């Protein structure tokens, strides 16, 4: 295999397709949705897109066999290989390379490890990693059958994002309140605007619940995958002032219908294990727990 750095949009598309093929193969390794990777790369404060220098790709001729993304600010590395390399020495070679990078960090983490992935867990534990208490929960839902949901309260409405600067500000007000960010608004909202201007943003895939006064009360982004036919939610948020009105439930049903109309057969979503409000919301629209996604950490020796 040839190992090299990231070179451009064609590499990104190959990385996304590798994730989709991994999901479709369903061999026991958890692959994040292609929407996750697009969200990570384009919704952040990395104005210079320095992530382009934090990637490594392994190729066999023209075929991408695996890739790694190093995230020093999160003390993390992500490594994904083609499904047929599960448990193969070539996969372990990629894992070893990625987890030995960033030696200046006190510790390094590998996230998104399925709780029943004995192959990956065995390698991590044999190489000095231990499981963290914190984990994510992964939910899935079939898109077959009825997707009818509750009506919105009077005066509220649903629309797609227009992808313009005004909507970037409106959505940022909602997301800042939903997730309790203490960052000043004028520093917070530009990341939304950069996402909207990026090549991965589809305005019709960001859905708003609009309040009677014109505020964005609730919102979500859906991501599609033509290979695995799984649609994904990232993010989902409701402004603190509009919670407990059933807005999120109506929003999710609308999003599920849109995913189905685009040919998706299943939807999934992740959240923190200690977020009962989000878990109740997802279960209320028919999502069921699929698995736990664990975090493994290795302390550096001093």
Secondary structure as GFF3:
##gff-version 3
##sequence-region A 1 302
A	DSSP	beta_strand	2	5	.	.	.	ID=ss1
A	DSSP	alpha_helix	9	25	.	.	.	ID=ss2
A	DSSP	alpha_helix	34	42	.	.	.	ID=ss3
A	DSSP	three_ten_helix	50	53	.	.	.	ID=ss4
A	DSSP	beta_strand	55	60	.	.	.	ID=ss5
A	DSSP	beta_strand	63	71	.	.	.	ID=ss6
A	DSSP	three_ten_helix	72	74	.	.	.	ID=ss7
A	DSSP	beta_strand	76	81	.	.	.	ID=ss8
A	DSSP	three_ten_helix	83	85	.	.	.	ID=ss9
A	DSSP	alpha_helix	89	99	.	.	.	ID=ss10
A	DSSP	beta_strand	107	114	.	.	.	ID=ss11
A	DSSP	alpha_helix	118	126	.	.	.	ID=ss12
A	DSSP	beta_strand	130	142	.	.	.	ID=ss13
A	DSSP	beta_strand	157	160	.	.	.	ID=ss14
A	DSSP	alpha_helix	165	179	.	.	.	ID=ss15
A	DSSP	alpha_helix	185	188	.	.	.	ID=ss16
A	DSSP	alpha_helix	190	196	.	.	.	ID=ss17
A	DSSP	three_ten_helix	203	205	.	.	.	ID=ss18
A	DSSP	beta_strand	206	210	.	.	.	ID=ss19
A	DSSP	beta_strand	216	223	.	.	.	ID=ss20
A	DSSP	beta_strand	230	238	.	.	.	ID=ss21
A	DSSP	three_ten_helix	240	242	.	.	.	ID=ss22
A	DSSP	alpha_helix	247	261	.	.	.	ID=ss23
A	DSSP	beta_strand	266	272	.	.	.	ID=ss24
A	DSSP	alpha_helix	276	284	.	.	.	ID=ss25
A	DSSP	beta_strand	288	299	.	.	.	ID=ss26
###
